């Protein structure tokens, strides 16, 4: 098996300016945040972002001027509110949004993964999403005489960014039994390259004990990096919950562009590695706090 | 312990959130399946209340992820793992979950919030303003709403801020299809069901069976028909005869919500 283990710098160097980057994420759940910070540190520009429902990573990428378009179903941090930097960028026309519903995104990526020109859905019929997106969504008669469907054009991202629980050095990726988000089932299979950060690199023998937990085979993965707490401040169950205080810290500065720039400098550009980042966000006491999410709730 | 909820008298002391929760709970039957999205404290409270009272077998798929969970109380998020604590099954959201959602056999009813809702029940969670690519306000986006609205589901909208800004004549953007421009417009696209009720801090509305315009169904205790009409951005149809008063929550329902379901008052967030 080919070695896939590398450094975060080399892994993210595979992302070129202008690429379409598909990001595993939910409002406050399971985002590859260390990989996202590295995109900002390497000053990527004009990326297109694909998200199902994006939260704080979208806001950070918008704030740092990394993305200029977004394909997705929603952007919100749920209990922490709207993503203000993203919102401002869209309202000023700096980020162009191709809003599609969840089933349309599912179909677009599914078609990409299966090398089909499109897949159909009946979701979103009658909405203005179609009107704004005639290049990727077209009403199609059912050749078998039933009701019309929407043909959703294949979407093939250049790169998918994923965070997972563990992998071996050959890029075989495992997930603990937890809620599985779509990003994992379909998205990486549609993308040309897959970059994964994991909580820990283990010996292949460890994976062999629970092959049912392996979600991506190494041959599909281009780079794997070991980043403990790599999803902070989003949740990554069962290892840790989301960091409420840090989300609130972000929302307290994100309406102000100067304070936002300071925040990005302090937490993204200055820490030279994950260890320094974890110190910056509060070190062991914060990590213990989020690891005890079951007691907190 | 089975609460003694039947024959409980109407509560004198209840909040508007508690009233909306009880009205939503009444929409779910024992043989329904329910699921919730993010920021859905009021629907989640309604499902939990229904399960503790008239619909003990109501199936709940928390966050479209965890089947039949047992959270001790409503946590700070309705789309994080604490909500689906001790589930029987995790359903892969958006992979497998959509097999259930697309089916016309399962999960028939949804509770939804919308930034704008118009007289035909079309919903907007996308943009405020006329220029889609330079909107006045960029809202979160449709998420799964566009799908659910077009997949023949029954939709129950809740709105804690009944105003001409949230109930508008025409939405700026249709993120979720209601009855489109009324009459049989929805049928012509082959879309079954659609919006059923709109439950706000002032009133309950339904839709006229023929022209599909929003119609006042009941006003909450202490609210006048004029007040509701003034707070609405279009002319509401009125029911035949006198407009009834919305049923108050019972004392037992309020007690369950406050003590068992949502002691942390997430419903007021």
Interface residues (C-beta under 8 A of the other chain):
Chain A: X26 X27 X28 X29 X52 X53 X72 X73 X74 X75 X76 X78 X79 X82 X86 X87 X90 X91 X92 X93 X96 X97 X99 X101 X102 X103 X104 X106 X121 X122 X123 X124 X125 X126 X127 X128 X129 X132 X147 X148 X177 X178 X179 X180 X181 X182 X185 X186 X235 X237 X238 X241 X242 X244 X293 X294 X297
Chain B: X38 X39 X63 X65 X66 X75 X76 X77 X78 X79 X80 X81 X82 X84 X85 X90 X92 X93 X94 X95 X98 X101 X102 X125 X126 X132 X133 X134 X135 X136 X137 X138 X139 X140 X141 X142 X143 X144 X145 X146 X147 X148 X149 X150 X151 X173 X174 X175 X176 X177 X180 X186 X189 X190 X191 X269
